[in-house]
């Protein structure tokens, strides 16, 4: 898990903004992209549920890669 060190910036007496070190921002951004990829994979799996599939070995044989 990414360790965050935020700085909170107030405006008109309320916390309005957060500043992160750039490296932490990049790590957080990468985690969010990974989460989106995972969600896309889960949606694709659900969409193809019950459909016939091929193993990697079967695909290699069909493509003459063995």
CHARMM-style PDB file with segment names, atoms N, HN, CA, C and O in Angstrom:
ATOM      1  N   UNK     1       0.848  -1.172   0.000  1.00  0.00      PROA
ATOM      2  CA  UNK     1       0.000   0.000   0.000  1.00  0.00      PROA
ATOM      3  C   UNK     1       0.894   1.236   0.000  1.00  0.00      PROA
ATOM      4  O   UNK     1       1.975   1.237   0.588  1.00  0.00      PROA
ATOM      5  N   UNK     2       0.433   2.264  -0.657  1.00  0.00      PROA
ATOM      6  HN  UNK     2      -0.446   2.263  -1.135  1.00  0.00      PROA
ATOM      7  CA  UNK     2       1.178   3.514  -0.752  1.00  0.00      PROA
ATOM      8  C   UNK     2       1.012   4.300   0.540  1.00  0.00      PROA
ATOM      9  O   UNK     2      -0.105   4.514   1.010  1.00  0.00      PROA
ATOM     10  N   UNK     3       2.110   4.717   1.095  1.00  0.00      PROA
ATOM     11  HN  UNK     3       3.017   4.542   0.713  1.00  0.00      PROA
ATOM     12  CA  UNK     3       2.086   5.575   2.283  1.00  0.00      PROA
ATOM     13  C   UNK     3       1.951   7.018   1.813  1.00  0.00      PROA
ATOM     14  O   UNK     3       2.819   7.517   1.096  1.00  0.00      PROA
ATOM     15  N   UNK     4       0.878   7.691   2.206  1.00  0.00      PROA
ATOM     16  HN  UNK     4       0.174   7.286   2.789  1.00  0.00      PROA
ATOM     17  CA  UNK     4       0.635   9.061   1.769  1.00  0.00      PROA
ATOM     18  C   UNK     4       0.988  10.053   2.867  1.00  0.00      PROA
ATOM     19  O   UNK     4       0.791   9.796   4.054  1.00  0.00      PROA
ATOM     20  N   UNK     5       1.510  11.182   2.439  1.00  0.00      PROA
ATOM     21  HN  UNK     5       1.670  11.390   1.474  1.00  0.00      PROA
ATOM     22  CA  UNK     5       1.870  12.277   3.347  1.00  0.00      PROA
ATOM     23  C   UNK     5       1.205  13.564   2.836  1.00  0.00      PROA
ATOM     24  O   UNK     5       1.884  14.453   2.323  1.00  0.00      PROA
ATOM     25  N   UNK     6      -0.112  13.657   2.976  1.00  0.00      PROA
ATOM     26  HN  UNK     6      -0.664  12.935   3.392  1.00  0.00      PROA
ATOM     27  CA  UNK     6      -0.818  14.816   2.434  1.00  0.00      PROA
ATOM     28  C   UNK     6      -0.642  16.061   3.287  1.00  0.00      PROA
ATOM     29  O   UNK     6      -0.440  15.995   4.500  1.00  0.00      PROA
ATOM     30  N   UNK     7      -0.725  17.179   2.618  1.00  0.00      PROA
ATOM     31  HN  UNK     7      -0.889  17.233   1.633  1.00  0.00      PROA
ATOM     32  CA  UNK     7      -0.809  18.468   3.300  1.00  0.00      PROA
ATOM     33  C   UNK     7      -2.167  19.051   2.927  1.00  0.00      PROA
ATOM     34  O   UNK     7      -2.503  19.151   1.747  1.00  0.00      PROA
ATOM     35  N   UNK     8      -2.935  19.429   3.925  1.00  0.00      PROA
ATOM     36  HN  UNK     8      -2.661  19.348   4.883  1.00  0.00      PROA
ATOM     37  CA  UNK     8      -4.273  19.954   3.699  1.00  0.00      PROA
ATOM     38  C   UNK     8      -4.220  21.479   3.707  1.00  0.00      PROA
ATOM     39  O   UNK     8      -3.638  22.091   4.602  1.00  0.00      PROA
ATOM     40  N   UNK     9      -4.840  22.078   2.693  1.00  0.00      PROA
ATOM     41  HN  UNK     9      -5.314  21.580   1.966  1.00  0.00      PROA
ATOM     42  CA  UNK     9      -4.820  23.531   2.555  1.00  0.00      PROA
ATOM     43  C   UNK     9      -6.235  24.083   2.735  1.00  0.00      PROA
ATOM     44  O   UNK     9      -7.168  23.677   2.042  1.00  0.00      PROA
ATOM     45  N   UNK    10      -6.374  25.009   3.671  1.00  0.00      PROA
ATOM     46  HN  UNK    10      -5.616  25.339   4.234  1.00  0.00      PROA
ATOM     47  CA  UNK    10      -7.709  25.575   3.912  1.00  0.00      PROA
ATOM     48  C   UNK    10      -8.007  26.746   2.986  1.00  0.00      PROA
ATOM     49  O   UNK    10      -7.117  27.403   2.446  1.00  0.00      PROA
ATOM     50  N   UNK    11      -9.297  26.968   2.835  1.00  0.00      PROA
ATOM     51  HN  UNK    11     -10.020  26.434   3.274  1.00  0.00      PROA
ATOM     52  CA  UNK    11      -9.771  28.163   2.141  1.00  0.00      PROA
ATOM     53  C   UNK    11     -11.077  28.558   2.806  1.00  0.00      PROA
ATOM     54  O   UNK    11     -12.022  27.772   2.875  1.00  0.00      PROA
ATOM     55  N   UNK    12     -11.111  29.766   3.284  1.00  0.00      PROA
ATOM     56  HN  UNK    12     -10.343  30.404   3.228  1.00  0.00      PROA
ATOM     57  CA  UNK    12     -12.280  30.294   3.989  1.00  0.00      PROA
ATOM     58  C   UNK    12     -12.649  29.417   5.183  1.00  0.00      PROA
ATOM     59  O   UNK    12     -13.825  29.158   5.439  1.00  0.00      PROA
ATOM     60  N   UNK    13     -11.629  28.967   5.904  1.00  0.00      PROA
ATOM     61  HN  UNK    13     -10.674  29.177   5.696  1.00  0.00      PROA
ATOM     62  CA  UNK    13     -11.844  28.226   7.136  1.00  0.00      PROA
ATOM     63  C   UNK    13     -12.178  26.752   6.960  1.00  0.00      PROA
ATOM     64  O   UNK    13     -12.363  26.048   7.953  1.00  0.00      PROA
ATOM     65  N   UNK    14     -12.261  26.265   5.724  1.00  0.00      PROA
ATOM     66  HN  UNK    14     -12.110  26.837   4.918  1.00  0.00      PROA
ATOM     67  CA  UNK    14     -12.562  24.858   5.461  1.00  0.00      PROA
ATOM     68  C   UNK    14     -11.420  24.229   4.673  1.00  0.00      PROA
ATOM     69  O   UNK    14     -10.785  24.894   3.855  1.00  0.00      PROA
ATOM     70  N   UNK    15     -11.162  22.955   4.918  1.00  0.00      PROA
ATOM     71  HN  UNK    15     -11.678  22.415   5.583  1.00  0.00      PROA
ATOM     72  CA  UNK    15     -10.164  22.246   4.128  1.00  0.00      PROA
ATOM     73  C   UNK    15     -10.701  22.081   2.719  1.00  0.00      PROA
ATOM     74  O   UNK    15     -11.756  21.479   2.518  1.00  0.00      PROA
ATOM     75  N   UNK    16      -9.975  22.616   1.739  1.00  0.00      PROA
ATOM     76  HN  UNK    16      -9.118  23.105   1.902  1.00  0.00      PROA
ATOM     77  CA  UNK    16     -10.434  22.611   0.355  1.00  0.00      PROA
ATOM     78  C   UNK    16      -9.501  21.868  -0.589  1.00  0.00      PROA
ATOM     79  O   UNK    16      -9.945  21.358  -1.617  1.00  0.00      PROA
ATOM     80  N   UNK    17      -8.210  21.799  -0.254  1.00  0.00      PROA
ATOM     81  HN  UNK    17      -7.850  22.214   0.582  1.00  0.00      PROA
ATOM     82  CA  UNK    17      -7.233  21.231  -1.175  1.00  0.00      PROA
ATOM     83  C   UNK    17      -6.291  20.288  -0.433  1.00  0.00      PROA
ATOM     84  O   UNK    17      -6.077  20.407   0.773  1.00  0.00      PROA
ATOM     85  N   UNK    18      -5.734  19.342  -1.200  1.00  0.00      PROA
ATOM     86  HN  UNK    18      -5.907  19.245  -2.180  1.00  0.00      PROA
ATOM     87  CA  UNK    18      -4.730  18.427  -0.662  1.00  0.00      PROA
ATOM     88  C   UNK    18      -3.537  18.448  -1.595  1.00  0.00      PROA
ATOM     89  O   UNK    18      -3.692  18.382  -2.814  1.00  0.00      PROA
ATOM     90  N   UNK    19      -2.352  18.540  -1.025  1.00  0.00      PROA
ATOM     91  HN  UNK    19      -2.226  18.594  -0.034  1.00  0.00      PROA
ATOM     92  CA  UNK    19      -1.109  18.501  -1.788  1.00  0.00      PROA
ATOM     93  C   UNK    19      -0.367  17.245  -1.388  1.00  0.00      PROA
ATOM     94  O   UNK    19      -0.205  16.953  -0.203  1.00  0.00      PROA
ATOM     95  N   UNK    20       0.095  16.486  -2.414  1.00  0.00      PROA
ATOM     96  HN  UNK    20      -0.036  16.724  -3.376  1.00  0.00      PROA
ATOM     97  CA  UNK    20       0.879  15.272  -2.181  1.00  0.00      PROA
ATOM     98  C   UNK    20       2.257  15.428  -2.806  1.00  0.00      PROA
ATOM     99  O   UNK    20       2.411  16.140  -3.799  1.00  0.00      PROA
ATOM    100  N   UNK    21       3.256  14.769  -2.236  1.00  0.00      PROA
ATOM    101  HN  UNK    21       3.130  14.191  -1.430  1.00  0.00      PROA
ATOM    102  CA  UNK    21       4.537  14.700  -2.940  1.00  0.00      PROA
ATOM    103  C   UNK    21       4.314  14.025  -4.301  1.00  0.00      PROA
ATOM    104  O   UNK    21       3.482  13.127  -4.424  1.00  0.00      PROA
ATOM    105  N   UNK    22       5.056  14.459  -5.308  1.00  0.00      PROA
ATOM    106  HN  UNK    22       5.733  15.189  -5.208  1.00  0.00      PROA
ATOM    107  CA  UNK    22       4.842  13.988  -6.678  1.00  0.00      PROA
ATOM    108  C   UNK    22       4.963  12.469  -6.789  1.00  0.00      PROA
ATOM    109  O   UNK    22       4.160  11.844  -7.481  1.00  0.00      PROA
ATOM    110  N   UNK    23       5.941  11.867  -6.130  1.00  0.00      PROA
ATOM    111  HN  UNK    23       6.594  12.375  -5.568  1.00  0.00      PROA
ATOM    112  CA  UNK    23       6.125  10.412  -6.197  1.00  0.00      PROA
ATOM    113  C   UNK    23       4.897   9.680  -5.634  1.00  0.00      PROA
ATOM    114  O   UNK    23       4.497   8.644  -6.163  1.00  0.00      PROA
ATOM    115  N   UNK    24       4.315  10.206  -4.586  1.00  0.00      PROA
ATOM    116  HN  UNK    24       4.640  11.048  -4.155  1.00  0.00      PROA
ATOM    117  CA  UNK    24       3.116   9.604  -4.006  1.00  0.00      PROA
ATOM    118  C   UNK    24       1.927   9.754  -4.948  1.00  0.00      PROA
ATOM    119  O   UNK    24       1.111   8.841  -5.075  1.00  0.00      PROA
ATOM    120  N   UNK    25       1.831  10.899  -5.603  1.00  0.00      PROA
ATOM    121  HN  UNK    25       2.494  11.640  -5.500  1.00  0.00      PROA
ATOM    122  CA  UNK    25       0.770  11.108  -6.582  1.00  0.00      PROA
ATOM    123  C   UNK    25       0.886  10.097  -7.709  1.00  0.00      PROA
ATOM    124  O   UNK    25      -0.114   9.499  -8.106  1.00  0.00      PROA
ATOM    125  N   UNK    26       2.103   9.893  -8.236  1.00  0.00      PROA
ATOM    126  HN  UNK    26       2.915  10.379  -7.913  1.00  0.00      PROA
ATOM    127  CA  UNK    26       2.306   8.934  -9.322  1.00  0.00      PROA
ATOM    128  C   UNK    26       1.943   7.516  -8.885  1.00  0.00      PROA
ATOM    129  O   UNK    26       1.316   6.776  -9.642  1.00  0.00      PROA
ATOM    130  N   UNK    27       2.333   7.135  -7.670  1.00  0.00      PROA
ATOM    131  HN  UNK    27       2.842   7.737  -7.054  1.00  0.00      PROA
ATOM    132  CA  UNK    27       2.015   5.799  -7.159  1.00  0.00      PROA
ATOM    133  C   UNK    27       0.506   5.634  -7.021  1.00  0.00      PROA
ATOM    134  O   UNK    27      -0.037   4.580  -7.352  1.00  0.00      PROA
ATOM    135  N   UNK    28      -0.162   6.654  -6.541  1.00  0.00      PROA
ATOM    136  HN  UNK    28       0.279   7.511  -6.272  1.00  0.00      PROA
ATOM    137  CA  UNK    28      -1.620   6.611  -6.387  1.00  0.00      PROA
ATOM    138  C   UNK    28      -2.299   6.535  -7.755  1.00  0.00      PROA
ATOM    139  O   UNK    28      -3.272   5.800  -7.927  1.00  0.00      PROA
ATOM    140  N   UNK    29      -1.798   7.277  -8.707  1.00  0.00      PROA
ATOM    141  HN  UNK    29      -1.008   7.874  -8.568  1.00  0.00      PROA
ATOM    142  CA  UNK    29      -2.339   7.261 -10.060  1.00  0.00      PROA
ATOM    143  C   UNK    29      -2.187   5.866 -10.678  1.00  0.00      PROA
ATOM    144  O   UNK    29      -3.110   5.377 -11.331  1.00  0.00      PROA
ATOM    145  N   UNK    30      -1.045   5.231 -10.481  1.00  0.00      PROA
ATOM    146  HN  UNK    30      -0.296   5.628  -9.951  1.00  0.00      PROA
ATOM    147  CA  UNK    30      -0.817   3.883 -11.001  1.00  0.00      PROA
ATOM    148  C   UNK    30      -1.776   2.873 -10.354  1.00  0.00      PROA
ATOM    149  O   UNK    30      -2.311   1.998 -11.035  1.00  0.00      PROA
ATOM    150  N   UNK    31      -1.987   2.998  -9.054  1.00  0.00      PROA
ATOM    151  HN  UNK    31      -1.552   3.709  -8.501  1.00  0.00      PROA
ATOM    152  CA  UNK    31      -2.932   2.111  -8.373  1.00  0.00      PROA
ATOM    153  C   UNK    31      -4.347   2.270  -8.928  1.00  0.00      PROA
ATOM    154  O   UNK    31      -5.057   1.280  -9.106  1.00  0.00      PROA
ATOM    155  N   UNK    32      -4.756   3.499  -9.199  1.00  0.00      PROA
ATOM    156  HN  UNK    32      -4.179   4.303  -9.054  1.00  0.00      PROA
ATOM    157  CA  UNK    32      -6.086   3.738  -9.756  1.00  0.00      PROA
ATOM    158  C   UNK    32      -6.210   3.155 -11.164  1.00  0.00      PROA
ATOM    159  O   UNK    32      -7.256   2.614 -11.520  1.00  0.00      PROA
ATOM    160  N   UNK    33      -5.153   3.261 -11.961  1.00  0.00      PROA
ATOM    161  HN  UNK    33      -4.302   3.700 -11.672  1.00  0.00      PROA
ATOM    162  CA  UNK    33      -5.174   2.668 -13.296  1.00  0.00      PROA
ATOM    163  C   UNK    33      -5.255   1.150 -13.202  1.00  0.00      PROA
ATOM    164  O   UNK    33      -5.978   0.523 -13.977  1.00  0.00      PROA
ATOM    165  N   UNK    34      -4.522   0.547 -12.261  1.00  0.00      PROA
ATOM    166  HN  UNK    34      -3.934   1.056 -11.631  1.00  0.00      PROA
ATOM    167  CA  UNK    34      -4.585  -0.897 -12.053  1.00  0.00      PROA
ATOM    168  C   UNK    34      -5.995  -1.321 -11.641  1.00  0.00      PROA
ATOM    169  O   UNK    34      -6.492  -2.354 -12.090  1.00  0.00      PROA
ATOM    170  N   UNK    35      -6.631  -0.529 -10.795  1.00  0.00      PROA
ATOM    171  HN  UNK    35      -6.228   0.310 -10.430  1.00  0.00      PROA
ATOM    172  CA  UNK    35      -7.994  -0.832 -10.368  1.00  0.00      PROA
ATOM    173  C   UNK    35      -8.958  -0.778 -11.554  1.00  0.00      PROA
ATOM    174  O   UNK    35      -9.829  -1.638 -11.685  1.00  0.00      PROA
ATOM    175  N   UNK    36      -8.807   0.219 -12.409  1.00  0.00      PROA
ATOM    176  HN  UNK    36      -8.100   0.917 -12.303  1.00  0.00      PROA
ATOM    177  CA  UNK    36      -9.655   0.309 -13.598  1.00  0.00      PROA
ATOM    178  C   UNK    36      -9.450  -0.901 -14.499  1.00  0.00      PROA
ATOM    179  O   UNK    36     -10.417  -1.447 -15.031  1.00  0.00      PROA
ATOM    180  N   UNK    37      -8.191  -1.331 -14.676  1.00  0.00      PROA
ATOM    181  HN  UNK    37      -7.405  -0.887 -14.244  1.00  0.00      PROA
ATOM    182  CA  UNK    37      -7.902  -2.516 -15.484  1.00  0.00      PROA
ATOM    183  C   UNK    37      -8.560  -3.748 -14.879  1.00  0.00      PROA
ATOM    184  O   UNK    37      -9.127  -4.569 -15.601  1.00  0.00      PROA
ATOM    185  N   UNK    38      -8.487  -3.881 -13.565  1.00  0.00      PROA
ATOM    186  HN  UNK    38      -8.027  -3.214 -12.979  1.00  0.00      PROA
ATOM    187  CA  UNK    38      -9.093  -5.022 -12.881  1.00  0.00      PROA
ATOM    188  C   UNK    38     -10.606  -5.012 -13.070  1.00  0.00      PROA
ATOM    189  O   UNK    38     -11.208  -6.053 -13.331  1.00  0.00      PROA
ATOM    190  N   UNK    39     -11.220  -3.838 -12.938  1.00  0.00      PROA
ATOM    191  HN  UNK    39     -10.731  -2.992 -12.726  1.00  0.00      PROA
ATOM    192  CA  UNK    39     -12.671  -3.727 -13.128  1.00  0.00      PROA
ATOM    193  C   UNK    39     -13.061  -4.088 -14.559  1.00  0.00      PROA
ATOM    194  O   UNK    39     -14.072  -4.757 -14.773  1.00  0.00      PROA
ATOM    195  N   UNK    40     -12.266  -3.650 -15.544  1.00  0.00      PROA
ATOM    196  HN  UNK    40     -11.445  -3.107 -15.370  1.00  0.00      PROA
ATOM    197  CA  UNK    40     -12.526  -3.997 -16.937  1.00  0.00      PROA
ATOM    198  C   UNK    40     -12.420  -5.507 -17.151  1.00  0.00      PROA
ATOM    199  O   UNK    40     -13.237  -6.094 -17.861  1.00  0.00      PROA
ATOM    200  N   UNK    41     -11.425  -6.128 -16.544  1.00  0.00      PROA
ATOM    201  HN  UNK    41     -10.762  -5.651 -15.968  1.00  0.00      PROA
ATOM    202  CA  UNK    41     -11.253  -7.576 -16.653  1.00  0.00      PROA
ATOM    203  C   UNK    41     -12.439  -8.309 -16.045  1.00  0.00      PROA
ATOM    204  O   UNK    41     -12.945  -9.265 -16.634  1.00  0.00      PROA
ATOM    205  N   UNK    42     -12.886  -7.871 -14.872  1.00  0.00      PROA
ATOM    206  HN  UNK    42     -12.475  -7.095 -14.394  1.00  0.00      PROA
ATOM    207  CA  UNK    42     -14.034  -8.514 -14.228  1.00  0.00      PROA
ATOM    208  C   UNK    42     -15.285  -8.377 -15.090  1.00  0.00      PROA
ATOM    209  O   UNK    42     -16.068  -9.322 -15.193  1.00  0.00      PROA
ATOM    210  N   UNK    43     -15.482  -7.225 -15.704  1.00  0.00      PROA
ATOM    211  HN  UNK    43     -14.846  -6.458 -15.621  1.00  0.00      PROA
ATOM    212  CA  UNK    43     -16.646  -7.014 -16.567  1.00  0.00      PROA
ATOM    213  C   UNK    43     -16.564  -7.916 -17.798  1.00  0.00      PROA
ATOM    214  O   UNK    43     -17.572  -8.490 -18.210  1.00  0.00      PROA
ATOM    215  N   UNK    44     -15.379  -8.046 -18.387  1.00  0.00      PROA
ATOM    216  HN  UNK    44     -14.560  -7.580 -18.053  1.00  0.00      PROA
ATOM    217  CA  UNK    44     -15.210  -8.907 -19.559  1.00  0.00      PROA
ATOM    218  C   UNK    44     -15.447 -10.368 -19.194  1.00  0.00      PROA
ATOM    219  O   UNK    44     -16.071 -11.108 -19.954  1.00  0.00      PROA
ATOM    220  N   UNK    45     -14.946 -10.784 -18.028  1.00  0.00      PROA
ATOM    221  HN  UNK    45     -14.439 -10.183 -17.410  1.00  0.00      PROA
ATOM    222  CA  UNK    45     -15.169 -12.159 -17.584  1.00  0.00      PROA
ATOM    223  C   UNK    45     -16.653 -12.428 -17.376  1.00  0.00      PROA
ATOM    224  O   UNK    45     -17.149 -13.486 -17.762  1.00  0.00      PROA
ATOM    225  N   UNK    46     -17.357 -11.492 -16.776  1.00  0.00      PROA
ATOM    226  HN  UNK    46     -16.954 -10.633 -16.462  1.00  0.00      PROA
ATOM    227  CA  UNK    46     -18.785 -11.661 -16.528  1.00  0.00      PROA
ATOM    228  C   UNK    46     -19.545 -11.735 -17.849  1.00  0.00      PROA
ATOM    229  O   UNK    46     -20.499 -12.501 -17.979  1.00  0.00      PROA
ATOM    230  N   UNK    47     -19.124 -10.941 -18.820  1.00  0.00      PROA
ATOM    231  HN  UNK    47     -18.349 -10.318 -18.714  1.00  0.00      PROA
ATOM    232  CA  UNK    47     -19.777 -10.921 -20.123  1.00  0.00      PROA
ATOM    233  C   UNK    47     -19.588 -12.253 -20.856  1.00  0.00      PROA
ATOM    234  O   UNK    47     -20.485 -12.705 -21.568  1.00  0.00      PROA
ATOM    235  N   UNK    48     -18.423 -12.875 -20.681  1.00  0.00      PROA
ATOM    236  HN  UNK    48     -17.694 -12.507 -20.103  1.00  0.00      PROA
ATOM    237  CA  UNK    48     -18.104 -14.130 -21.375  1.00  0.00      PROA
ATOM    238  C   UNK    48     -18.423 -15.368 -20.551  1.00  0.00      PROA
ATOM    239  O   UNK    48     -18.112 -16.484 -20.969  1.00  0.00      PROA
ATOM    240  N   UNK    49     -19.036 -15.189 -19.392  1.00  0.00      PROA
ATOM    241  HN  UNK    49     -19.289 -14.283 -19.053  1.00  0.00      PROA
ATOM    242  CA  UNK    49     -19.325 -16.329 -18.520  1.00  0.00      PROA
ATOM    243  C   UNK    49     -20.193 -17.350 -19.257  1.00  0.00      PROA
ATOM    244  O   UNK    49     -21.212 -17.006 -19.855  1.00  0.00      PROA
ATOM    245  N   UNK    50     -19.767 -18.605 -19.200  1.00  0.00      PROA
ATOM    246  HN  UNK    50     -18.939 -18.884 -18.714  1.00  0.00      PROA
ATOM    247  CA  UNK    50     -20.511 -19.675 -19.849  1.00  0.00      PROA
ATOM    248  C   UNK    50     -20.141 -19.892 -21.302  1.00  0.00      PROA
ATOM    249  O   UNK    50     -20.583 -20.868 -21.908  1.00  0.00      PROA
ATOM    250  N   UNK    51     -19.340 -19.005 -21.875  1.00  0.00      PROA
ATOM    251  HN  UNK    51     -18.981 -18.212 -21.382  1.00  0.00      PROA
ATOM    252  CA  UNK    51     -18.906 -19.158 -23.258  1.00  0.00      PROA
ATOM    253  C   UNK    51     -17.772 -20.181 -23.316  1.00  0.00      PROA
ATOM    254  O   UNK    51     -16.986 -20.290 -22.375  1.00  0.00      PROA
ATOM    255  N   UNK    52     -17.686 -20.936 -24.424  1.00  0.00      PROA
ATOM    256  HN  UNK    52     -18.325 -20.848 -25.188  1.00  0.00      PROA
ATOM    257  CA  UNK    52     -16.569 -21.883 -24.552  1.00  0.00      PROA
ATOM    258  C   UNK    52     -15.242 -21.134 -24.635  1.00  0.00      PROA
ATOM    259  O   UNK    52     -15.172 -20.021 -25.156  1.00  0.00      PROA
ATOM    260  N   UNK    53     -14.211 -21.757 -24.122  1.00  0.00      PROA
ATOM    261  HN  UNK    53     -14.268 -22.662 -23.699  1.00  0.00      PROA
ATOM    262  CA  UNK    53     -12.891 -21.118 -24.144  1.00  0.00      PROA
ATOM    263  C   UNK    53     -11.839 -22.146 -24.526  1.00  0.00      PROA
ATOM    264  O   UNK    53     -12.102 -23.348 -24.536  1.00  0.00      PROA
ATOM    265  N   UNK    54     -10.649 -21.660 -24.838  1.00  0.00      PROA
ATOM    266  HN  UNK    54     -10.435 -20.683 -24.830  1.00  0.00      PROA
ATOM    267  CA  UNK    54      -9.524 -22.509 -25.200  1.00  0.00      PROA
ATOM    268  C   UNK    54      -8.399 -22.297 -24.200  1.00  0.00      PROA
ATOM    269  O   UNK    54      -8.203 -21.192 -23.693  1.00  0.00      PROA
ATOM    270  N   UNK    55      -7.675 -23.349 -23.925  1.00  0.00      PROA
ATOM    271  HN  UNK    55      -7.835 -24.246 -24.336  1.00  0.00      PROA
ATOM    272  CA  UNK    55      -6.492 -23.211 -23.076  1.00  0.00      PROA
ATOM    273  C   UNK    55      -5.363 -22.605 -23.903  1.00  0.00      PROA
ATOM    274  O   UNK    55      -5.441 -22.565 -25.130  1.00  0.00      PROA
ATOM    275  N   UNK    56      -4.328 -22.142 -23.241  1.00  0.00      PROA
ATOM    276  HN  UNK    56      -4.264 -22.175 -22.244  1.00  0.00      PROA
ATOM    277  CA  UNK    56      -3.167 -21.585 -23.932  1.00  0.00      PROA
ATOM    278  C   UNK    56      -2.545 -22.634 -24.848  1.00  0.00      PROA
ATOM    279  O   UNK    56      -2.144 -22.321 -25.969  1.00  0.00      PROA
ATOM    280  N   UNK    57      -2.464 -23.868 -24.379  1.00  0.00      PROA
ATOM    281  HN  UNK    57      -2.789 -24.122 -23.468  1.00  0.00      PROA
ATOM    282  CA  UNK    57      -1.896 -24.944 -25.194  1.00  0.00      PROA
ATOM    283  C   UNK    57      -2.716 -25.165 -26.470  1.00  0.00      PROA
ATOM    284  O   UNK    57      -2.149 -25.386 -27.540  1.00  0.00      PROA
ATOM    285  N   UNK    58      -4.049 -25.106 -26.358  1.00  0.00      PROA
ATOM    286  HN  UNK    58      -4.509 -24.926 -25.489  1.00  0.00      PROA
ATOM    287  CA  UNK    58      -4.902 -25.275 -27.533  1.00  0.00      PROA
ATOM    288  C   UNK    58      -4.696 -24.139 -28.535  1.00  0.00      PROA
ATOM    289  O   UNK    58      -4.663 -24.377 -29.742  1.00  0.00      PROA
ATOM    290  N   UNK    59      -4.561 -22.941 -28.055  1.00  0.00      PROA
ATOM    291  HN  UNK    59      -4.588 -22.747 -27.074  1.00  0.00      PROA
ATOM    292  CA  UNK    59      -4.327 -21.793 -28.932  1.00  0.00      PROA
ATOM    293  C   UNK    59      -2.982 -21.938 -29.624  1.00  0.00      PROA
ATOM    294  O   UNK    59      -2.877 -21.689 -30.825  1.00  0.00      PROA
ATOM    295  N   UNK    60      -1.952 -22.338 -28.887  1.00  0.00      PROA
ATOM    296  HN  UNK    60      -2.038 -22.541 -27.911  1.00  0.00      PROA
ATOM    297  CA  UNK    60      -0.633 -22.536 -29.492  1.00  0.00      PROA
ATOM    298  C   UNK    60      -0.687 -23.592 -30.589  1.00  0.00      PROA
ATOM    299  O   UNK    60      -0.084 -23.419 -31.649  1.00  0.00      PROA
ATOM    300  N   UNK    61      -1.412 -24.693 -30.338  1.00  0.00      PROA
ATOM    301  HN  UNK    61      -1.901 -24.834 -29.477  1.00  0.00      PROA
ATOM    302  CA  UNK    61      -1.537 -25.753 -31.361  1.00  0.00      PROA
ATOM    303  C   UNK    61      -2.255 -25.213 -32.595  1.00  0.00      PROA
ATOM    304  O   UNK    61      -1.835 -25.478 -33.722  1.00  0.00      PROA
ATOM    305  N   UNK    62      -3.327 -24.464 -32.391  1.00  0.00      PROA
ATOM    306  HN  UNK    62      -3.668 -24.249 -31.476  1.00  0.00      PROA
ATOM    307  CA  UNK    62      -4.076 -23.921 -33.529  1.00  0.00      PROA
ATOM    308  C   UNK    62      -3.236 -22.953 -34.350  1.00  0.00      PROA
ATOM    309  O   UNK    62      -3.424 -22.852 -35.563  1.00  0.00      PROA
ATOM    310  N   UNK    63      -2.320 -22.246 -33.714  1.00  0.00      PROA
ATOM    311  HN  UNK    63      -2.168 -22.329 -32.729  1.00  0.00      PROA
ATOM    312  CA  UNK    63      -1.470 -21.263 -34.396  1.00  0.00      PROA
ATOM    313  C   UNK    63      -0.147 -21.868 -34.843  1.00  0.00      PROA
ATOM    314  O   UNK    63       0.726 -21.154 -35.338  1.00  0.00      PROA
ATOM    315  N   UNK    64       0.008 -23.179 -34.672  1.00  0.00      PROA
ATOM    316  HN  UNK    64      -0.701 -23.759 -34.270  1.00  0.00      PROA
ATOM    317  CA  UNK    64       1.255 -23.895 -35.004  1.00  0.00      PROA
ATOM    318  C   UNK    64       2.460 -23.296 -34.298  1.00  0.00      PROA
ATOM    319  O   UNK    64       3.515 -23.111 -34.905  1.00  0.00      PROA
ATOM    320  N   UNK    65       2.305 -23.000 -33.033  1.00  0.00      PROA
ATOM    321  HN  UNK    65       1.448 -23.150 -32.540  1.00  0.00      PROA
ATOM    322  CA  UNK    65       3.401 -22.445 -32.240  1.00  0.00      PROA
ATOM    323  C   UNK    65       4.070 -23.507 -31.387  1.00  0.00      PROA
ATOM    324  O   UNK    65       5.009 -23.196 -30.654  1.00  0.00      PROA
ATOM    325  N   UNK    66       3.624 -24.732 -31.459  1.00  0.00      PROA
ATOM    326  HN  UNK    66       2.861 -24.985 -32.054  1.00  0.00      PROA
ATOM    327  CA  UNK    66       4.236 -25.823 -30.680  1.00  0.00      PROA
ATOM    328  C   UNK    66       5.134 -26.649 -31.539  1.00  0.00      PROA
ATOM    329  OT1 UNK    66       5.735 -27.610 -31.059  1.00  0.00      PROA
TER     330      UNK     66
END
